[in-house]
Amino acid sequence: MQPFALLLVGMLTPATAMAGDSTCTDCHRSNPDLPSHPHIEDWQASVHGHNEVGCEQCHGGDATTFRKFLAHRGMLRPVDPQGHLQATNLPATCGKCHAAAYRAFSTSTHGELVSEGDNQVPTCTSCHGPLALQGLGPNGLQVASAQGARPGTAPRPRGGGSRRNR
């Protein structure tokens, strides 16, 4: 087949991205009515963005397509009891990549409360923020806790992103 014919066939087939590419930010950036530009900027500055951990790995969905229905298939709202980001499911979602942290969390007081269904208990994002922008280690967490930090209020390190994995 001639190169031009391959190009033409590629243009006429459904728009999909190569495996590993995330089209989420492309669609959400190009449509100002979609959520949420600040969240995309935060993701790009985060350790997840720097390591090409796509939106779909936490939120679900299919980042290999531009078709809205297909791209959002399987996604559930964080308030949905089955949602990946629902408080009692969040540690397992993060634990898919962060296995050691998940094991440690699971045996903690907070982990035990989560396993009992308590959705008000601090979880991963309570200390690390929604995109792990708050890269506090054990000492930082201990200091923040001693200073009365509440879920989601741990101090953000300078530079916006996590201090780890840079």
C-alpha positions as CSV (number, residue, x, y, z in Angstrom):
1,M,0.0,0.0,0.0
2,Q,1.3,3.5,-0.9
3,P,2.2,5.8,2.1
4,F,-0.5,8.3,0.9
5,A,-3.1,5.5,1.0
6,L,-2.1,4.5,4.5
7,L,-2.5,8.1,5.6
8,L,-5.9,8.3,4.1
9,V,-7.0,5.0,5.7
10,G,-5.7,6.3,9.1
11,M,-7.7,9.5,8.7
12,L,-10.9,7.6,7.9
13,T,-10.7,5.2,10.8
14,P,-12.1,6.1,14.3
15,A,-9.9,8.5,16.2
16,T,-7.9,6.6,18.7
17,A,-4.5,7.1,20.4
18,M,-1.6,4.7,20.6
19,A,-1.6,2.5,23.6
20,G,-0.2,4.4,26.6
21,D,-1.3,7.8,25.3
22,S,-3.9,9.7,27.3
23,T,-6.4,11.7,25.3
24,C,-8.3,12.8,28.4
25,T,-6.4,16.1,28.7
26,D,-6.7,16.8,25.0
27,C,-10.5,16.6,25.1
28,H,-10.9,18.4,28.5
29,R,-8.6,21.2,27.4
30,S,-10.3,21.8,24.1
31,N,-13.7,22.1,25.6
32,P,-13.9,24.8,28.3
33,D,-17.3,23.5,29.5
34,L,-15.6,20.3,30.7
35,P,-14.0,19.8,34.1
36,S,-11.5,20.9,35.0
37,H,-8.6,22.9,33.7
38,P,-6.9,23.6,37.1
39,H,-7.0,19.8,37.8
40,I,-5.2,19.2,34.5
41,E,-2.6,21.8,35.3
42,D,-2.1,20.2,38.8
43,W,-1.8,16.7,37.1
44,Q,0.9,18.0,34.8
45,A,2.9,19.4,37.7
46,S,2.4,16.2,39.8
47,V,4.6,13.2,40.1
48,H,1.8,11.3,38.3
49,G,2.0,13.6,35.3
50,H,5.8,13.5,35.2
51,N,5.6,9.7,35.2
52,E,2.9,9.5,32.6
53,V,0.3,8.0,34.9
54,G,-2.8,8.9,32.9
55,C,-6.2,10.0,34.2
56,E,-7.8,6.6,33.4
57,Q,-5.5,4.8,35.8
58,C,-7.2,6.5,38.8
59,H,-10.6,7.7,37.3
60,G,-11.2,4.7,35.1
61,G,-12.5,5.1,31.5
62,D,-10.6,4.6,28.2
63,A,-8.0,7.1,27.3
64,T,-7.3,5.6,23.9
65,T,-10.4,7.0,22.3
66,F,-11.8,10.5,21.6
67,R,-15.4,9.2,21.5
68,K,-17.1,10.6,24.6
69,F,-19.2,7.5,25.4
70,L,-16.3,5.1,25.0
71,A,-13.9,7.4,26.8
72,H,-16.1,7.6,29.9
73,R,-17.4,4.0,30.0
74,G,-16.8,2.5,33.4
75,M,-16.2,5.8,35.1
76,L,-18.2,6.4,38.3
77,R,-18.5,9.6,40.4
78,P,-16.4,9.7,43.6
79,V,-19.6,9.7,45.6
80,D,-20.7,6.4,44.0
81,P,-20.1,3.6,46.5
82,Q,-18.4,1.6,43.7
83,G,-16.4,4.6,42.4
84,H,-12.6,4.2,42.2
85,L,-12.2,7.5,44.1
86,Q,-14.9,7.0,46.7
87,A,-13.2,7.3,50.1
88,T,-13.5,3.6,51.1
89,N,-12.2,2.5,47.6
90,L,-9.5,5.1,47.2
91,P,-6.7,3.2,49.1
92,A,-7.2,0.2,46.9
93,T,-7.1,2.4,43.8
94,C,-3.8,4.0,44.9
95,G,-2.6,0.6,46.0
96,K,-2.7,-0.7,42.4
97,C,0.6,1.2,42.0
98,H,1.7,1.9,45.5
99,A,1.5,-1.7,47.0
100,A,3.8,-1.2,49.9
101,A,2.0,2.0,51.0
102,Y,-1.3,0.2,50.6
103,R,-0.2,-2.7,52.8
104,A,1.0,-0.3,55.5
105,F,-2.2,1.8,55.3
106,S,-4.4,-1.4,55.4
107,T,-2.9,-2.3,58.8
108,S,-3.2,1.2,60.3
109,T,-6.0,2.5,62.3
110,H,-7.2,4.5,59.3
111,G,-7.1,1.4,57.1
112,E,-9.1,-0.6,59.6
113,L,-11.8,2.1,59.7
114,V,-11.9,2.2,55.9
115,S,-12.4,-1.6,55.9
116,E,-15.3,-1.1,58.2
117,G,-16.9,1.2,55.7
118,D,-16.1,4.6,57.4
119,N,-16.0,7.1,54.5
120,Q,-15.0,10.0,56.8
121,V,-11.6,8.6,57.8
122,P,-8.5,10.2,56.3
123,T,-7.2,8.3,53.3
124,C,-4.4,8.8,50.8
125,T,-5.6,12.2,49.5
126,S,-6.2,13.5,52.9
127,C,-2.4,13.9,53.4
128,H,-1.0,13.8,49.9
129,G,-3.7,15.8,48.0
130,P,-5.7,14.5,45.1
131,L,-2.7,14.2,42.7
132,A,0.0,13.4,45.3
133,L,1.1,17.1,45.1
134,Q,1.7,17.0,48.8
135,G,4.7,14.7,49.0
136,L,5.0,14.5,52.7
137,G,7.0,11.6,54.1
138,P,6.5,10.1,57.6
139,N,8.2,13.0,59.4
140,G,6.3,15.6,57.5
141,L,3.0,13.8,58.2
142,Q,3.9,13.5,61.9
143,V,4.6,17.2,62.1
144,A,1.4,18.1,60.2
145,S,-0.6,15.9,62.4
146,A,0.9,17.3,65.6
147,Q,0.1,20.8,64.3
148,G,-3.6,19.8,64.0
149,A,-3.7,19.3,60.2
150,R,-7.1,18.0,59.1
151,P,-7.8,15.9,56.0
152,G,-6.7,17.6,52.8
153,T,-4.9,20.4,54.7
154,A,-1.4,19.1,54.8
155,P,1.1,21.7,53.7
156,R,2.1,21.7,50.1
157,P,5.8,21.5,49.3
158,R,7.4,24.4,47.5
159,G,7.5,24.0,43.7
160,G,4.0,22.5,43.5
161,G,4.9,18.9,42.9
162,S,6.0,16.0,45.1
163,R,9.5,16.1,46.4
164,R,9.8,12.4,45.8
165,N,10.4,10.9,42.3
166,R,11.8,14.1,40.9
